[in-house]
Amino acid sequence: MRSDSVTKGIQQAPHRSLFNALGYTKEELSRPLIGIVSSYNEIVPGHMNLDKIVEAVRAGVLMAGGTPVVFPAIAVCDGIAMGHQGMKYSLVTRELIADSTEAMTMAHQFDALVMVPNCDKNVPGLLMAAARLNIPTIFVSGGPMLAGRMKNGSRSCLSQMFEAVGAYNAGKMNLEELEEYEEGVCPTCGSCSGMYTANSMNCLTEAIGMGLKGNGTIPAVMSERIRLAKHAGMKIMELLEKDIKPCDIMTEDAFMNALALDMALGCSTNSMLHLPAIAYEAGVKLNLEIANEISAKTPNLCHLAPAGDTYMEDLDLAGGVYAVMNELNKKGLIKTDLITCTGKTIAENIEGCINLNHDVIRPIENPYSETGGIAVLTGNLAPDSCVVKRSAVAEEMLIHEGPARVFDCEEDSINAINAGKIKSGDVVVIRYEGPKGGPGMREMLNPTASIAGMGLGKEVALITDGRFSGATRGACIGHVSPEAAVGGPIALVEEGDIIKIDINANTIHVEVSDEEMKARKDKWKPRKPSVTKGYLVRYAAQVTSADKGAILQAPKE
């Protein structure tokens, strides 16, 4: 076993003395050491229950004959970090999580790992670490939050809270109504209840094959989640015995399956940042052109919030991820002979997992659309790529043309929106918010929610080299690459330039001649980022446009 290097032999007597100080017995040290990566903290609602999940995993490991050893991973609440300098630090924590987990695992020579994440950067960061380390690993998340309940009987979620602020600023909602949302939209622990980034990545973990059935959908408050965690603790011992490793599971075909599920569910556009970064660590090349190829043949089957009025709890009751994969399998849209963390193939996993609610999961013969929930656009405004959550765009905004309203940071755009300076037909351009330019590639949920709250969600488009949250709806196009900070065309757009967006055709253009763009580029000067030292900038300096999504990633030998 790997752990023999810290537990066996005369040379390891000092090591064992330190284990003695921790209270471990000889019997415990004779068993495999199973690292449990706990993302528990008291600042993220999706993580406040992870102590219960970790204890259940510990019980499962003990029942199956292993010795559990818990160590931490950090996690940021993107909702709390939203709309201020803190959001510059969110994406880069993905690398911090991957790097620190690698360091802890290698330093202490664990035989296998159980990852216990839940929220936005925590899940991909630990998936990156799993691929990089490539020792037997399984994931069990903390689960989604239940939807909020309003006085009128309707249900709600966090994205509606952000939109309520916009509605209040526009005079469309009074303070009492705003406070009702504030008290009601986040009623339990768990990752926020719509198909936002956290739930997207937890569902995709299941599709890739690194999490057991229900990993992405069983609500955080359900006892079934505790049972799932115990099974994950037991299952890791089986994976260790059979020597099934992450890179045996996270193959190119597994990532293609994840992209297909992504399109069917209508996941967060952030998945287009995280999947390539995870694939990179697994030695799989995944660029965004592939996303359009898969989208073209994969129907969109779900309209979970913010795209519709169904929530994660509904998806779970309808059959969850496996039921969606079963629908896709009817048309041969997924590979089913792949091994997973269950020790079985996908075909074996999804057998008998039928769609129990056709209002939540559309049958593949009757989809919301014949193409997938995410679209990647290119054109002279985004020569490398940009991304939009197509399933959350109103039909009338799939094709849009309008004058650019240009802002060099998120704050300036919000001030203009709240002041009523954005009009129907405008295209809001928010730049210098990319990985290098911000630095940190902030999410732009505040400006998009303000526009939606003011009733302009079907009349105004937004474009940024930053990101759009999974909670965003409307013609919100993010991840524009190359970003403004490196002289991408978005840096050269001027107030009033006409921008043409055609999501159906996967194109985005600014109506400026090549000669004029060249003249503007000759006059352009780089801007200094607002944060100029520390870990954030060190990683921002490694961003390349070659990954078609401005991926932050650690260097690979």
C-alpha positions as a printed NumPy array, in Angstrom:
array([[  0.   ,   0.   ,   0.   ],
       [  1.086,   3.606,  -0.533],
       [  0.678,   4.213,   3.17 ],
       [  3.35 ,   1.618,   3.969],
       [  5.878,   4.417,   3.427],
       [  4.566,   6.126,   6.573],
       [  3.374,   3.142,   8.645],
       [  5.627,   0.113,   8.002],
       [  9.282,  -0.724,   8.698],
       [ 12.035,   0.365,  11.091],
       [ 12.689,   3.612,   9.208],
       [  9.068,   4.583,   9.77 ],
       [  9.253,   4.298,  13.578],
       [  9.334,   8.135,  13.905],
       [  6.281,   8.352,  11.657],
       [  4.423,   5.837,  13.81 ],
       [  5.303,   7.795,  16.932],
       [  3.488,  10.77 ,  15.422],
       [  0.499,   8.584,  14.603],
       [  0.617,   7.464,  18.237],
       [  0.381,  11.111,  19.241],
       [ -2.791,  11.306,  17.155],
       [ -4.253,   8.339,  19.014],
       [ -4.065,   5.789,  16.212],
       [ -3.669,   2.132,  17.191],
       [ -1.515,  -0.533,  15.567],
       [ -4.709,  -2.106,  14.249],
       [ -5.723,   1.129,  12.52 ],
       [ -2.274,   1.589,  11.007],
       [ -2.388,  -1.931,   9.564],
       [ -5.369,  -0.936,   7.401],
       [ -5.46 ,   1.332,   4.329],
       [ -5.365,   5.039,   5.162],
       [ -8.325,   6.701,   3.46 ],
       [ -8.114,  10.475,   3.187],
       [-11.468,  12.228,   3.533],
       [-11.264,  15.717,   2.074],
       [-13.784,  17.767,   4.058],
       [-14.957,  21.087,   2.65 ],
       [-16.944,  21.861,   5.795],
       [-17.031,  25.484,   6.94 ],
       [-19.408,  27.949,   8.581],
       [-19.608,  30.567,   5.806],
       [-20.997,  28.567,   2.855],
       [-24.633,  27.373,   3.149],
       [-23.811,  24.428,   0.919],
       [-21.097,  23.341,   3.335],
       [-22.624,  23.794,   6.764],
       [-23.935,  20.203,   6.702],
       [-20.731,  18.604,   5.463],
       [-19.647,  17.639,   8.965],
       [-22.602,  15.213,   8.961],
       [-21.61 ,  13.904,   5.528],
       [-18.001,  13.425,   6.617],
       [-19.05 ,  11.491,   9.717],
       [-21.192,   9.229,   7.523],
       [-18.254,   8.665,   5.161],
       [-16.05 ,   7.828,   8.155],
       [-18.603,   5.257,   9.274],
       [-18.668,   3.699,   5.801],
       [-14.873,   3.485,   5.618],
       [-14.707,   1.884,   9.07 ],
       [-17.428,  -0.621,   8.189],
       [-15.469,  -1.671,   5.089],
       [-12.163,  -2.094,   6.914],
       [-10.309,   1.157,   6.269],
       [ -8.88 ,   3.849,   8.517],
       [-10.445,   7.251,   7.774],
       [ -8.322,  10.405,   8.09 ],
       [-10.064,  13.755,   7.637],
       [ -8.336,  16.876,   6.313],
       [ -9.803,  20.161,   5.027],
       [-10.328,  21.976,   1.752],
       [-11.33 ,  25.623,   1.485],
       [-14.476,  26.852,  -0.242],
       [-15.868,  30.282,  -1.14 ],
       [-19.58 ,  31.112,  -1.212],
       [-19.951,  32.781,  -4.6  ],
       [-23.22 ,  34.41 ,  -3.523],
       [-21.567,  36.163,  -0.578],
       [-18.507,  37.003,  -2.694],
       [-20.714,  38.445,  -5.473],
       [-20.597,  42.086,  -6.526],
       [-17.402,  43.248,  -4.766],
       [-13.647,  42.624,  -4.715],
       [-14.159,  39.204,  -3.152],
       [-15.412,  37.775,  -6.439],
       [-11.95 ,  38.319,  -7.915],
       [-10.779,  35.545,  -5.593],
       [-13.436,  32.949,  -6.309],
       [-12.236,  31.235,  -9.481],
       [ -8.613,  31.038,  -8.394],
       [ -9.632,  29.03 ,  -5.31 ],
       [-10.178,  26.151,  -7.722],
       [ -6.398,  25.98 ,  -8.116],
       [ -5.784,  26.479,  -4.397],
       [ -8.099,  23.559,  -3.65 ],
       [ -6.457,  21.289,  -6.222],
       [ -2.927,  22.215,  -5.162],
       [ -3.492,  21.916,  -1.412],
       [ -5.277,  18.575,  -1.775],
       [ -2.398,  17.277,  -3.875],
       [  0.076,  18.508,  -1.244],
       [ -1.756,  16.879,   1.671],
       [ -2.225,  13.594,  -0.172],
       [  1.361,  13.277,  -1.335],
       [  2.825,  14.41 ,   1.98 ],
       [  0.885,  11.796,   3.957],
       [  0.693,   9.003,   1.367],
       [ -3.007,   8.176,   1.578],
       [ -4.053,   5.   ,  -0.176],
       [ -7.333,   6.422,  -1.466],
       [ -9.532,   9.506,  -1.156],
       [-13.163,  10.38 ,  -0.553],
       [-13.889,  13.935,  -1.686],
       [-16.685,  15.784,   0.143],
       [-17.335,  19.052,  -1.755],
       [-20.471,  20.959,  -2.661],
       [-20.108,  24.43 ,  -4.117],
       [-18.893,  26.2  ,  -7.212],
       [-15.057,  25.942,  -7.347],
       [-14.821,  23.252,  -4.701],
       [-16.166,  20.454,  -6.924],
       [-13.975,  21.115,  -9.994],
       [-10.937,  21.819,  -7.808],
       [-11.235,  18.416,  -6.159],
       [-11.931,  16.699,  -9.485],
       [ -8.729,  18.271, -10.811],
       [ -6.852,  16.978,  -7.771],
       [ -8.345,  13.507,  -8.211],
       [ -7.169,  13.322, -11.821],
       [ -3.747,  14.727, -10.976],
       [ -3.148,  12.312,  -8.085],
       [ -4.793,   9.318,  -9.793],
       [ -5.288,   7.143,  -6.731],
       [ -8.67 ,   5.47 ,  -6.057],
       [-11.147,   8.281,  -5.363],
       [-14.883,   8.767,  -4.983],
       [-17.02 ,  11.885,  -4.548],
       [-20.043,  12.524,  -2.348],
       [-21.407,  16.06 ,  -2.312],
       [-23.428,  17.834,   0.355],
       [-26.499,  18.047,  -1.875],
       [-28.782,  20.852,  -3.08 ],
       [-30.907,  23.231,  -1.041],
       [-34.68 ,  22.943,  -1.106],
       [-36.495,  25.632,  -3.06 ],
       [-37.852,  28.598,  -1.134],
       [-41.576,  28.983,  -0.465],
       [-43.299,  32.332,  -0.864],
       [-46.509,  33.511,   0.807],
       [-48.441,  33.191,  -2.457],
       [-47.526,  29.495,  -2.673],
       [-44.904,  29.884,  -5.381],
       [-41.363,  28.573,  -5.053],
       [-38.19 ,  30.61 ,  -5.339],
       [-34.393,  30.466,  -5.454],
       [-31.335,  32.678,  -5.07 ],
       [-31.382,  34.058,  -8.62 ],
       [-34.824,  35.513,  -7.94 ],
       [-33.36 ,  37.247,  -4.888],
       [-30.814,  39.051,  -7.033],
       [-33.538,  39.966,  -9.529],
       [-35.724,  41.23 ,  -6.682],
       [-33.031,  43.786,  -5.845],
       [-33.2  ,  45.025,  -9.437],
       [-36.982,  45.165,  -9.253],
       [-36.809,  47.162,  -5.998],
       [-34.301,  49.629,  -7.488],
       [-36.623,  50.035, -10.481],
       [-39.595,  50.763,  -8.224],
       [-41.334,  47.533,  -9.235],
       [-41.189,  45.992,  -5.734],
       [-41.61 ,  47.487,  -2.273],
       [-39.403,  46.887,   0.756],
       [-41.821,  44.413,   2.355],
       [-41.85 ,  42.287,  -0.794],
       [-38.048,  42.424,  -1.008],
       [-37.755,  41.287,   2.606],
       [-40.078,  38.35 ,   1.909],
       [-37.621,  37.158,  -0.73 ],
       [-34.707,  37.801,   1.609],
       [-36.288,  35.612,   4.282],
       [-37.596,  32.9  ,   1.976],
       [-35.401,  32.078,  -1.019],
       [-32.708,  30.097,   0.848],
       [-34.651,  28.   ,   3.387],
       [-32.175,  25.182,   4.117],
       [-28.529,  24.248,   3.953],
       [-27.25 ,  22.957,   0.627],
       [-26.045,  24.27 ,  -2.713],
       [-28.549,  26.829,  -4.061],
       [-31.621,  25.118,  -5.473],
       [-31.441,  25.91 ,  -9.205],
       [-29.225,  24.483, -11.943],
       [-26.419,  26.807, -10.959],
       [-22.703,  25.991, -11.076],
       [-22.535,  23.896,  -7.886],
       [-25.443,  21.639,  -8.825],
       [-24.246,  21.508, -12.427],
       [-20.833,  20.237, -11.387],
       [-22.259,  17.757,  -8.866],
       [-24.533,  16.323, -11.58 ],
       [-21.636,  16.212, -14.056],
       [-19.523,  14.387, -11.455],
       [-22.196,  11.697, -11.461],
       [-22.262,  11.607, -15.27 ],
       [-18.471,  11.341, -15.535],
       [-18.638,   8.373, -13.203],
       [-16.949,   9.772, -10.079],
       [-20.047,   9.948,  -7.853],
       [-22.734,   7.432,  -6.879],
       [-26.357,   7.677,  -8.   ],
       [-27.984,  10.734,  -6.437],
       [-24.724,  12.598,  -5.839],
       [-25.989,  15.605,  -7.779],
       [-29.659,  15.651,  -6.813],
       [-30.535,  14.199,  -3.375],
       [-31.426,  17.272,  -1.258],
       [-28.991,  18.191,   1.489],
       [-31.593,  17.801,   4.234],
       [-32.631,  14.261,   3.31 ],
       [-31.453,  11.28 ,   5.343],
       [-30.898,   9.545,   2.016],
       [-27.886,  11.859,   1.626],
       [-26.377,  10.406,   4.839],
       [-26.919,   6.879,   3.552],
       [-25.284,   7.859,   0.255],
       [-22.233,   9.102,   2.159],
       [-21.95 ,   5.816,   4.064],
       [-22.123,   3.896,   0.801],
       [-19.4  ,   6.144,  -0.656],
       [-17.207,   5.341,   2.344],
       [-17.739,   1.638,   1.795],
       [-17.345,   1.862,  -1.965],
       [-13.905,   3.484,  -1.782],
       [-12.571,   0.287,  -0.203],
       [-13.867,  -1.679,  -3.182],
       [-12.257,   0.768,  -5.615],
       [ -8.988,   0.421,  -3.72 ],
       [ -9.168,  -3.372,  -3.802],
       [ -9.921,  -3.383,  -7.543],
       [ -7.39 ,  -0.58 ,  -8.172],
       [ -9.91 ,   1.505, -10.115],
       [ -8.413,   4.981, -10.428],
       [ -9.821,   8.36 , -11.56 ],
       [ -8.046,   8.248, -14.924],
       [ -9.601,   4.831, -15.579],
       [-12.967,   6.556, -15.171],
       [-12.33 ,  10.091, -16.468],
       [-11.602,   9.126, -20.062],
       [-12.306,  11.147, -23.19 ],
       [-15.589,   9.293, -23.654],
       [-16.575,  10.085, -20.055],
       [-16.091,  13.791, -20.738],
       [-18.178,  13.482, -23.889],
       [-20.918,  11.947, -21.73 ],
       [-20.605,  14.846, -19.309],
       [-20.977,  17.357, -22.137],
       [-24.055,  15.522, -23.425],
       [-25.644,  15.627, -19.964],
       [-24.628,  19.271, -19.695],
       [-26.604,  20.036, -22.846],
       [-29.612,  17.983, -21.749],
       [-29.794,  19.572, -18.294],
       [-28.965,  23.128, -19.357],
       [-26.082,  23.462, -16.917],
       [-24.148,  26.566, -15.923],
       [-21.873,  28.174, -18.511],
       [-19.132,  27.795, -15.898],
       [-19.049,  24.114, -16.809],
       [-17.309,  25.279, -19.989],
       [-14.472,  26.556, -17.787],
       [-14.305,  23.625, -15.422],
       [-14.669,  20.588, -17.687],
       [-11.648,  21.519, -19.869],
       [ -9.556,  22.195, -16.747],
       [-10.492,  18.818, -15.212],
       [ -9.883,  17.069, -18.529],
       [ -6.468,  18.755, -18.763],
       [ -5.446,  17.141, -15.476],
       [ -6.701,  13.762, -16.746],
       [ -4.619,  14.079, -19.913],
       [ -7.682,  14.633, -22.116],
       [ -7.812,  17.544, -24.579],
       [-11.213,  19.183, -24.426],
       [-11.875,  22.402, -26.297],
       [-15.075,  24.337, -26.727],
       [-15.577,  23.525, -30.412],
       [-16.555,  20.036, -29.244],
       [-19.355,  21.578, -27.166],
       [-21.178,  22.859, -30.265],
       [-20.784,  19.496, -32.001],
       [-22.406,  17.749, -29.043],
       [-25.031,  20.472, -28.641],
       [-26.048,  20.104, -32.276],
       [-27.133,  16.507, -31.697],
       [-28.177,  16.613, -28.022],
       [-31.66 ,  17.876, -27.151],
       [-32.323,  20.051, -24.117],
       [-34.604,  18.048, -21.807],
       [-34.717,  20.131, -18.61 ],
       [-35.58 ,  23.737, -17.758],
       [-34.518,  23.938, -14.138],
       [-34.344,  27.346, -12.463],
       [-33.383,  29.915, -13.632],
       [-34.44 ,  28.643, -17.081],
       [-37.794,  27.374, -15.725],
       [-39.782,  26.845, -12.559],
       [-38.53 ,  23.386, -11.526],
       [-35.793,  22.783,  -8.978],
       [-33.183,  20.215,  -7.983],
       [-35.586,  18.444,  -5.632],
       [-37.924,  17.939,  -8.601],
       [-35.121,  16.498, -10.729],
       [-34.287,  14.057,  -7.941],
       [-37.896,  12.865,  -7.639],
       [-38.12 ,  12.545, -11.421],
       [-35.249,  10.035, -11.474],
       [-32.196,  12.268, -11.295],
       [-29.113,  12.21 , -13.485],
       [-29.447,   8.529, -14.373],
       [-32.977,   9.064, -15.717],
       [-31.711,  11.885, -17.954],
       [-28.855,   9.68 , -19.154],
       [-31.361,   6.929, -19.887],
       [-33.315,   9.333, -22.087],
       [-30.118,  10.257, -23.937],
       [-29.25 ,   6.594, -24.342],
       [-32.491,   6.015, -26.283],
       [-30.817,   7.803, -29.189],
       [-27.308,   6.526, -28.527],
       [-26.055,   9.916, -27.322],
       [-23.887,   8.551, -24.514],
       [-21.284,   5.801, -24.242],
       [-22.519,   3.157, -21.826],
       [-19.632,   0.682, -21.651],
       [-17.483,   2.927, -19.44 ],
       [-16.395,   1.918, -15.944],
       [-17.528,   4.145, -13.053],
       [-16.906,   4.503,  -9.332],
       [-19.699,   2.012,  -8.695],
       [-17.384,  -0.654, -10.091],
       [-19.971,  -1.17 , -12.822],
       [-20.511,   0.305, -16.267],
       [-22.837,   3.16 , -17.082],
       [-25.157,   0.7  , -18.817],
       [-25.456,  -1.279, -15.586],
       [-25.893,   1.89 , -13.523],
       [-28.758,   3.404, -15.519],
       [-30.667,   0.179, -16.15 ],
       [-34.183,   0.593, -14.822],
       [-33.71 ,   4.297, -14.001],
       [-36.76 ,   5.63 , -15.823],
       [-38.1  ,   9.144, -16.224],
       [-40.817,   9.502, -13.575],
       [-41.985,  13.038, -14.403],
       [-42.174,  14.224, -17.995],
       [-42.81 ,  17.796, -16.848],
       [-39.38 ,  17.884, -15.192],
       [-37.422,  15.693, -17.631],
       [-38.854,  15.929, -21.12 ],
       [-38.865,  12.63 , -23.053],
       [-36.209,  12.732, -25.728],
       [-38.961,  12.63 , -28.376],
       [-40.404,  15.897, -26.984],
       [-37.496,  18.121, -25.905],
       [-37.519,  21.824, -25.102],
       [-35.205,  22.213, -28.082],
       [-33.428,  19.872, -30.472],
       [-30.099,  21.446, -29.543],
       [-28.38 ,  21.597, -26.179],
       [-28.651,  24.074, -23.325],
       [-25.264,  25.741, -23.928],
       [-23.952,  27.406, -27.077],
       [-20.419,  28.523, -27.913],
       [-20.264,  31.568, -30.193],
       [-17.41 ,  32.925, -32.303],
       [-16.958,  35.95 , -34.525],
       [-14.881,  39.097, -34.843],
       [-15.844,  40.132, -31.292],
       [-14.767,  36.762, -29.834],
       [-12.338,  35.087, -32.267],
       [-11.506,  32.311, -29.803],
       [-14.919,  31.803, -28.215],
       [-17.617,  32.957, -25.831],
       [-20.407,  31.062, -24.078],
       [-24.144,  31.503, -23.456],
       [-26.697,  29.434, -21.554],
       [-29.033,  29.017, -24.504],
       [-31.763,  27.273, -22.525],
       [-32.202,  30.395, -20.358],
       [-32.5  ,  32.818, -23.313],
       [-35.935,  33.995, -24.392],
       [-36.856,  33.041, -27.956],
       [-36.979,  36.67 , -29.058],
       [-33.38 ,  37.245, -27.89 ],
       [-31.767,  34.344, -29.735],
       [-31.095,  36.86 , -32.5  ],
       [-30.373,  40.412, -31.347],
       [-28.807,  43.535, -32.76 ],
       [-28.17 ,  46.757, -30.896],
       [-25.789,  49.539, -29.897],
       [-22.946,  48.827, -27.489],
       [-23.023,  50.405, -24.036],
       [-19.435,  50.   , -22.901],
       [-18.174,  49.707, -19.306],
       [-14.687,  48.915, -18.07 ],
       [-15.801,  47.203, -14.847],
       [-18.864,  45.591, -13.293],
       [-19.489,  48.451, -10.837],
       [-19.823,  51.069, -13.599],
       [-22.373,  48.932, -15.432],
       [-24.5  ,  48.436, -12.31 ],
       [-24.507,  52.179, -11.597],
       [-25.716,  52.862, -15.129],
       [-28.391,  50.159, -14.969],
       [-29.725,  51.365, -11.618],
       [-29.749,  54.929, -12.904],
       [-32.013,  53.893, -15.774],
       [-29.4  ,  54.612, -18.439],
       [-29.783,  51.251, -20.197],
       [-32.586,  51.135, -22.752],
       [-34.439,  48.452, -24.667],
       [-32.293,  47.091, -27.504],
       [-28.936,  47.946, -25.919],
       [-26.001,  45.543, -25.731],
       [-24.15 ,  46.046, -22.453],
       [-20.418,  45.311, -22.781],
       [-18.481,  44.752, -19.532],
       [-14.766,  44.313, -20.108],
       [-11.472,  44.114, -18.214],
       [-13.117,  41.502, -16.005],
       [-11.295,  38.498, -17.505],
       [ -8.84 ,  36.177, -15.72 ],
       [ -5.927,  38.578, -16.261],
       [ -7.78 ,  41.847, -16.554],
       [ -9.828,  41.66 , -13.381],
       [ -7.887,  39.767, -12.406],
       [ -9.936,  36.733, -11.406],
       [-12.796,  36.621, -13.938],
       [-15.681,  37.769, -11.743],
       [-19.245,  36.536, -12.235],
       [-21.63 ,  39.174, -13.542],
       [-24.811,  38.072, -11.775],
       [-25.511,  41.501, -10.284],
       [-25.811,  43.417, -13.593],
       [-27.765,  40.647, -15.294],
       [-30.133,  40.296, -12.345],
       [-30.621,  44.062, -12.209],
       [-31.619,  44.124, -15.865],
       [-33.977,  41.162, -15.412],
       [-35.471,  42.756, -12.293],
       [-36.157,  45.956, -14.234],
       [-38.112,  43.994, -16.821],
       [-35.506,  44.306, -19.593],
       [-34.377,  40.672, -19.636],
       [-36.023,  40.082, -23.013],
       [-34.791,  43.344, -24.517],
       [-31.148,  43.85 , -23.479],
       [-28.112,  41.625, -24.102],
       [-24.925,  41.523, -22.031],
       [-21.423,  40.561, -23.141],
       [-18.345,  40.239, -20.947],
       [-14.866,  38.758, -20.753],
       [-15.809,  37.888, -17.195],
       [-18.204,  35.058, -16.359],
       [-21.944,  34.706, -16.04 ],
       [-23.286,  32.747, -13.114],
       [-25.331,  29.599, -13.566],
       [-28.057,  31.674, -11.919],
       [-28.088,  34.06 , -14.9  ],
       [-30.889,  34.088, -17.46 ],
       [-31.244,  36.061, -20.654],
       [-28.94 ,  36.813, -23.58 ],
       [-25.875,  36.942, -21.328],
       [-22.708,  36.025, -23.197],
       [-19.571,  35.509, -21.129],
       [-16.042,  34.123, -21.249],
       [-15.248,  36.322, -24.284],
       [-11.787,  35.329, -25.491],
       [ -9.307,  36.865, -26.077],
       [-10.098,  39.087, -23.119],
       [ -9.689,  42.857, -23.106],
       [ -6.537,  42.804, -20.964],
       [ -4.558,  41.096, -23.745],
       [ -5.954,  43.323, -26.47 ],
       [ -8.858,  41.162, -27.563],
       [-11.449,  42.822, -29.832],
       [-13.744,  43.433, -26.834],
       [-11.164,  46.03 , -25.677],
       [-11.641,  47.931, -28.941],
       [-15.448,  48.229, -28.924],
       [-16.654,  51.831, -28.693],
       [-19.914,  53.281, -27.397],
       [-22.605,  52.956, -30.039],
       [-20.93 ,  50.275, -32.16 ],
       [-23.575,  47.893, -33.489],
       [-23.242,  44.359, -32.154],
       [-25.007,  41.449, -33.839],
       [-25.709,  38.261, -31.895],
       [-27.102,  35.112, -33.51 ],
       [-27.194,  32.298, -30.972],
       [-28.872,  29.962, -33.463],
       [-25.932,  30.414, -35.827],
       [-23.33 ,  30.5  , -33.006],
       [-22.013,  33.9  , -34.109],
       [-21.242,  37.263, -32.525],
       [-19.998,  40.279, -34.488],
       [-19.32 ,  43.964, -34.041],
       [-20.096,  45.981, -37.167],
       [-16.682,  47.618, -37.483],
       [-14.367,  47.172, -40.465],
       [-11.092,  45.3  , -40.16 ],
       [ -9.244,  48.504, -41.031],
       [-10.96 ,  50.451, -38.266],
       [-10.335,  47.674, -35.736],
       [ -6.642,  47.674, -36.678],
       [ -6.483,  51.439, -36.214],
       [ -8.081,  51.123, -32.788],
       [ -5.682,  48.331, -31.838],
       [ -2.691,  50.521, -32.775],
       [ -3.926,  53.15 , -30.275],
       [ -4.868,  50.675, -27.531],
       [ -2.831,  50.581, -24.317],
       [ -2.991,  47.792, -21.692],
       [ -4.62 ,  48.59 , -18.354],
       [ -3.15 ,  47.655, -15.008],
       [ -5.216,  45.116, -13.029],
       [ -6.72 ,  46.304,  -9.744],
       [ -4.941,  43.537,  -7.815],
       [ -1.21 ,  43.451,  -8.469],
       [  0.3  ,  40.963,  -6.041],
       [ -0.322,  37.585,  -4.445],
       [ -1.518,  34.164,  -5.502],
       [ -4.361,  35.53 ,  -7.622],
       [ -2.052,  37.386,  -9.976],
       [  0.474,  34.534, -10.154],
       [ -2.226,  32.266, -11.56 ],
       [ -3.792,  34.948, -13.726],
       [ -0.398,  35.277, -15.42 ],
       [ -0.655,  31.652, -16.602],
       [ -3.943,  32.061, -18.449],
       [ -3.841,  31.219, -22.152],
       [ -6.464,  31.688, -24.822],
       [ -5.475,  28.372, -26.397],
       [ -7.879,  26.569, -24.059],
       [-10.856,  28.363, -25.693],
       [-12.283,  29.405, -22.378],
       [ -9.595,  31.331, -20.523],
       [ -8.778,  28.443, -18.195],
       [ -6.884,  29.113, -14.989],
       [ -4.677,  26.11 , -14.405],
       [ -1.46 ,  25.093, -12.703],
       [  1.508,  24.378, -14.983],
       [  1.868,  20.765, -16.076],
       [  5.234,  19.102, -16.527]])
